[in-house]
Every structure is written in C-alpha cells, then in structure tokens.
Amino acid sequence: MFERIIVVPDLSDDSLALVERLGALKAYGVKECLLLHCLDARVANTVTLSYISSVMEINLKAKKEVLEKHGYTVETRIAPGLARKMVNKIALEEDYSLIVVGAHKHSFTSETPSDGVAYDVIHYARKPVLVVRLEDEYEPDTAGSFSISDHILCPTDFSENAEQAFEYLLGMASKGVKKITLMHVQDQTISKYLGDRLDELNRIDDERLQNLKQRLQSISNAEVNTEIKHGNPSVEVLKTVQEIGVQLVIMGSQGRGFVKELFLGSVSHNIVRQADASVLLIPARREIAAAVNDGGGLMYG
C-alpha cells in the first residue's frame, strides 16, 4: 500500500535513527525509497554551495546503505529549494505514496532545526505523512525493536477525512497489525450545549465505532477495541496514547472543523507534536486535488 516513499532526513544523528527504523515499513509493501535533501536557494548562491552539497552527498550515501540493508531500492537526490515546497511537489508529480519524516516529542515551543524541517513538510504535504517519533537521545540498539504494528490508535470524529484515514487503517490491518483501538472524543463543548442529549449521542457514536470495528474484523485478526471519551480531543488522545501503549496514531489531518485555508487542524497539530507515538497523517482528498491544480502549498493556522 506504500510501495514508493520519500524519506526526508537531515544531517544529524537523529536522521540515522530515522532510517534505521524504516525496516518496519516492509510489511506495508514499501519497495522503493527516495532519500531527499533540499538545498535552500539562499545557501545555493553562496561560496559554501560546493561544501554543503558534498556533506549532503556523504550523508545520503550513508543512509542509502542502511535502507539497502532493509531490502529497499534506494535513490538519493539533492533538490534546490525549500523542503516544504519541494517535497510536496516531488511527491505529487512523481506519485509517491508516503512521505516520511522524523521528529521529537514536545517541540511545540522549542524545536530543533530538524524538527522545524519536519513540521514544515507536514504542513504543506498533500500525500500521507508518517512522522516517526525520535527519542531525545539516540540509541542504535533500539532501532531493530521499532514497530508500528503492535498497537495502532485511530481517533475519529466520523468526518470525511477521518473515513479516509480509516481506509488506510483497513489496508494496514490486513497486513498483520496486532491490536487496534478506535476512539471518539465527545468534545467538552457538547456537555455545555447538548448535555441533555449526551446519552443519546454516546449511543449513536458507539454504534458508529462498532460498525468500524466490524469492518476491521472482517479483514483482520487484530484485537480491536473501542473507546468513547469526553473532554478536549487533543488532551484525551494524548492521554490514551500514553496509557495504553500505542505505537502509531493514524488520523486525518482535518476534522469537522475544516477551514479551507488550513491544512493541519488543531487536533492533528497537537498530536503530531506531543504524542509519545509515531503519527500517520492522512490529508483530505479535496486538498490533494486542489494542490494538483494550483501547485501550491497552504500554511497551517
């Protein structure tokens, strides 16, 4: 389902941790990897261009060797331009199925340069993006134990984009995921305005979750659980990730509160930055279509 992917590393040790963990993607059909560095035009016009390019080439060569050991066919490329624009452009024009970046947890107020590149890519991407969660301290011995198949959390608000994310979950579940938790959060505003209907809303949403569970169980042997929480959606998802030991969160980049000018919704924004787990973000199809037509990128709010 993710046959061709773009991996966007940087020049740090963290990016080595990123590529060492990508053997976990073989289960989902990955065969070809494009290792992509982007060279800012502001740098390209300086006398340091040759030196920076050579450092990037050495860096890409080392990471290529790691990915080839995983069994992938690997291309390396240095593209002129800003990562947030070039990665999206290449993904669309060359039809890559997944973009992979690495990022640390809790970088909402203070992020490393590599995290800055990762989040720039996320905010502009019109293809699914896998954000691999990196540890504060790189430990090579842990790379082989990395998994996104043991326990997947799929938060849903039953929007169109959430359904698109669920379709990806179905594809992953058919490849051998062990455990899946389907989750819906009744926003705290419901209690304020629709408190007298809360039991009814819970019943309706539980039926929706059970329908999704049945669809998963029809194509997978995974253990599937459902949960309905009440409160702030971001807070409840983050708490659940920590409490039940989730390896991957899969969700749409936008929910019911979709605003045309925004790509990354506030809940997705919070989860991708602060969750303990890796996150797979699925963009809304309408945004993919719009990007093909105008070739541009949209900033998050």
Legacy VTK file of the C-alpha trace (Angstrom):
# vtk DataFile Version 3.0
C-alpha trace
ASCII
DATASET POLYDATA
POINTS 301 float
0.000 0.000 0.000
3.031 2.276 0.400
5.188 0.959 -2.438
7.192 4.144 -3.087
8.144 6.553 -0.312
10.087 9.782 0.128
12.304 9.934 3.210
13.340 13.436 4.285
16.357 13.206 6.633
18.639 15.966 7.849
22.351 15.997 8.626
22.077 14.946 12.284
22.447 11.626 14.105
18.668 11.716 14.566
18.151 11.114 10.866
20.281 7.976 11.112
17.880 6.788 13.805
15.044 7.558 11.403
16.304 5.411 8.515
17.329 2.551 10.814
13.705 2.265 11.940
12.220 2.117 8.454
12.599 -1.641 8.094
9.207 -1.735 9.843
7.605 -0.429 6.643
8.395 -3.532 4.581
5.259 -5.167 5.946
3.210 -2.456 4.230
4.634 -3.010 0.779
7.446 -0.461 0.649
9.921 -1.313 -2.110
11.428 1.975 -3.287
12.784 4.878 -1.242
13.810 8.336 -2.375
16.228 9.902 0.118
15.779 13.614 -0.408
17.784 16.603 0.811
16.598 20.075 -0.143
19.118 22.881 -0.570
17.788 26.336 0.227
18.347 28.806 -2.599
19.726 31.294 -0.085
22.563 28.831 0.521
22.938 27.842 -3.123
24.082 31.353 -4.013
26.995 31.376 -1.566
30.560 30.140 -1.843
29.702 27.306 0.558
27.491 25.570 -2.014
30.114 23.007 -3.027
30.958 22.139 0.583
27.322 21.804 1.699
26.477 19.676 -1.337
29.380 17.332 -0.642
28.318 16.954 3.006
24.783 16.168 1.874
26.027 13.586 -0.627
28.084 11.820 2.043
25.123 11.916 4.407
22.747 10.479 1.824
25.197 7.738 0.864
25.421 6.525 4.474
21.646 6.463 4.851
21.244 4.766 1.488
23.407 1.883 2.718
21.176 1.487 5.778
17.992 1.410 3.699
19.506 -1.036 1.212
20.223 -3.384 4.116
16.479 -3.291 4.799
15.996 -4.584 1.239
14.811 -1.373 -0.404
15.731 0.040 -3.781
17.093 3.485 -2.940
17.581 6.689 -4.941
19.289 9.760 -3.462
18.653 13.305 -4.591
19.562 16.877 -3.663
16.818 19.236 -4.838
17.147 23.020 -4.965
14.518 24.834 -2.949
12.699 24.819 0.377
11.797 21.396 1.760
8.191 22.375 2.467
7.626 23.080 -1.229
9.971 20.657 -2.974
8.939 17.542 -1.042
5.266 18.157 -1.807
6.000 18.955 -5.456
8.050 15.782 -6.000
5.549 13.610 -4.124
2.708 14.814 -6.327
4.472 14.932 -9.675
6.211 11.564 -9.268
3.316 9.896 -7.437
4.978 8.782 -4.220
2.537 7.181 -1.807
4.076 8.270 1.508
6.372 10.950 2.922
8.455 10.007 5.975
9.987 12.482 8.422
11.384 12.190 11.934
10.547 14.481 14.849
10.930 14.655 18.610
8.107 14.841 21.122
7.212 18.108 22.870
8.675 20.531 20.376
5.669 22.835 20.326
7.530 25.785 21.838
11.126 24.763 21.213
12.113 22.634 18.260
15.441 21.510 16.871
16.335 22.581 13.306
15.499 19.054 12.109
12.064 19.223 13.747
11.474 22.548 12.023
12.060 20.946 8.628
9.804 18.012 9.528
6.906 20.227 10.578
7.313 22.436 7.512
6.928 19.327 5.367
3.876 18.179 7.328
2.065 21.473 6.982
2.453 21.530 3.199
2.155 17.839 2.311
-0.691 16.581 0.129
0.280 12.934 0.436
0.156 10.838 3.638
2.957 11.696 6.040
4.468 9.302 8.578
6.059 11.191 11.460
8.460 8.771 13.139
8.855 9.691 16.778
12.518 10.120 17.718
13.981 9.839 21.207
15.853 12.696 22.861
18.943 10.504 22.970
19.829 8.318 20.012
20.310 4.647 20.954
21.292 2.488 17.940
20.482 -0.767 19.731
16.780 0.126 19.892
16.310 0.567 16.140
15.581 -3.093 15.470
12.764 -3.136 18.030
10.865 -0.245 16.427
7.329 -1.211 15.380
4.150 0.450 14.159
2.209 -2.825 14.011
1.817 -3.776 17.673
-0.852 -1.253 18.646
-2.474 1.387 16.429
-4.820 4.090 17.721
-7.315 5.599 15.275
-9.151 8.637 16.694
-12.176 9.565 14.620
-14.764 12.334 14.546
-16.620 10.471 11.754
-15.803 13.227 9.261
-14.994 12.576 5.611
-11.272 12.936 6.272
-11.498 10.560 9.245
-13.100 7.982 6.953
-10.197 8.411 4.537
-7.776 7.730 7.400
-9.802 4.653 8.341
-9.419 3.312 4.791
-5.652 3.410 5.300
-6.104 1.655 8.632
-8.028 -1.105 6.861
-5.117 -1.575 4.485
-2.617 -1.735 7.324
-4.801 -4.072 9.379
-4.861 -6.565 6.507
-1.040 -6.727 6.691
-0.900 -8.099 10.215
-1.474 -5.397 12.861
-1.782 -6.994 16.307
-4.027 -4.541 18.159
-6.209 -1.573 17.174
-8.078 0.932 19.316
-10.841 3.004 17.721
-11.567 6.164 19.675
-14.072 9.004 19.588
-13.919 12.049 21.861
-17.117 13.881 22.719
-15.838 17.445 22.755
-16.261 19.246 26.061
-18.474 21.820 24.346
-21.122 19.119 23.870
-21.700 18.917 27.610
-22.209 22.680 27.679
-24.751 22.900 24.866
-26.124 19.367 24.435
-25.731 17.896 27.899
-29.325 16.648 27.963
-28.629 14.586 24.825
-25.248 13.182 25.872
-26.511 9.624 26.444
-28.163 9.618 23.029
-25.019 10.954 21.355
-22.897 8.344 23.116
-25.185 5.585 21.861
-25.079 6.872 18.281
-21.298 7.218 18.291
-20.815 3.822 19.918
-22.841 2.269 17.086
-20.594 4.040 14.593
-17.482 2.701 16.325
-18.925 -0.817 16.384
-19.563 -0.619 12.626
-15.931 0.376 12.072
-14.840 -2.470 14.337
-16.825 -4.980 12.295
-15.212 -3.731 9.089
-11.769 -4.266 10.607
-12.613 -7.711 11.949
-13.890 -8.792 8.535
-10.387 -8.435 7.030
-8.052 -8.815 10.027
-7.353 -10.985 13.058
-6.258 -7.953 15.073
-7.686 -7.376 18.533
-9.998 -4.364 18.113
-11.212 -2.215 21.000
-13.412 0.890 21.046
-13.431 3.851 23.417
-15.581 6.957 23.847
-14.032 9.760 25.893
-15.287 13.173 26.977
-13.231 16.357 27.085
-10.673 18.145 24.963
-9.932 15.929 21.924
-6.191 16.656 21.863
-5.777 16.045 25.584
-7.794 12.830 25.555
-5.942 11.376 22.565
-2.548 12.218 24.089
-3.555 10.640 27.415
-4.807 7.494 25.688
-1.608 7.094 23.667
0.372 7.135 26.894
-1.978 4.984 28.960
-2.440 2.063 26.571
0.997 1.888 24.946
0.250 2.939 21.369
2.997 2.686 18.704
1.175 4.574 15.954
-1.663 7.077 15.733
-3.396 7.198 12.351
-5.733 10.107 11.741
-6.944 12.627 9.214
-5.175 15.941 9.031
-8.518 17.735 9.215
-11.720 17.130 11.125
-15.226 18.527 11.085
-13.860 21.969 11.807
-12.279 22.110 8.351
-11.206 25.572 7.194
-10.279 25.837 3.524
-7.152 27.922 4.175
-5.743 25.456 6.728
-4.139 22.103 6.027
-3.310 20.866 9.522
-6.161 21.038 12.025
-5.547 21.996 15.644
-6.029 18.468 16.989
-3.689 16.942 14.403
-1.226 19.765 15.074
-1.139 18.921 18.781
-0.990 15.148 18.359
1.831 15.156 15.827
3.970 17.358 18.086
3.223 15.954 21.517
2.251 12.260 21.252
4.618 9.594 22.550
3.864 7.546 19.449
4.618 7.957 15.760
1.788 9.534 13.751
0.440 8.812 10.267
-1.434 11.829 8.911
-3.842 11.379 6.003
-4.691 14.580 4.085
-8.195 15.285 2.845
-8.680 14.251 -0.785
-10.043 17.657 -1.713
-6.766 19.206 -0.599
-4.805 16.771 -2.754
-6.944 17.677 -5.767
-6.520 21.400 -5.114
-2.754 21.062 -4.835
-2.560 19.281 -8.191
-4.478 22.129 -9.803
-2.610 25.079 -8.291
0.763 23.518 -7.477
0.983 25.469 -4.252
1.165 24.865 -0.542
-1.007 26.061 2.326
0.253 27.036 5.749
-1.383 25.760 8.889
-3.173 28.044 11.271
LINES 1 302
301 0 1 2 3 4 5 6 7 8 9 10 11 12 13 14 15 16 17 18 19 20 21 22 23 24 25 26 27 28 29 30 31 32 33 34 35 36 37 38 39 40 41 42 43 44 45 46 47 48 49 50 51 52 53 54 55 56 57 58 59 60 61 62 63 64 65 66 67 68 69 70 71 72 73 74 75 76 77 78 79 80 81 82 83 84 85 86 87 88 89 90 91 92 93 94 95 96 97 98 99 100 101 102 103 104 105 106 107 108 109 110 111 112 113 114 115 116 117 118 119 120 121 122 123 124 125 126 127 128 129 130 131 132 133 134 135 136 137 138 139 140 141 142 143 144 145 146 147 148 149 150 151 152 153 154 155 156 157 158 159 160 161 162 163 164 165 166 167 168 169 170 171 172 173 174 175 176 177 178 179 180 181 182 183 184 185 186 187 188 189 190 191 192 193 194 195 196 197 198 199 200 201 202 203 204 205 206 207 208 209 210 211 212 213 214 215 216 217 218 219 220 221 222 223 224 225 226 227 228 229 230 231 232 233 234 235 236 237 238 239 240 241 242 243 244 245 246 247 248 249 250 251 252 253 254 255 256 257 258 259 260 261 262 263 264 265 266 267 268 269 270 271 272 273 274 275 276 277 278 279 280 281 282 283 284 285 286 287 288 289 290 291 292 293 294 295 296 297 298 299 300
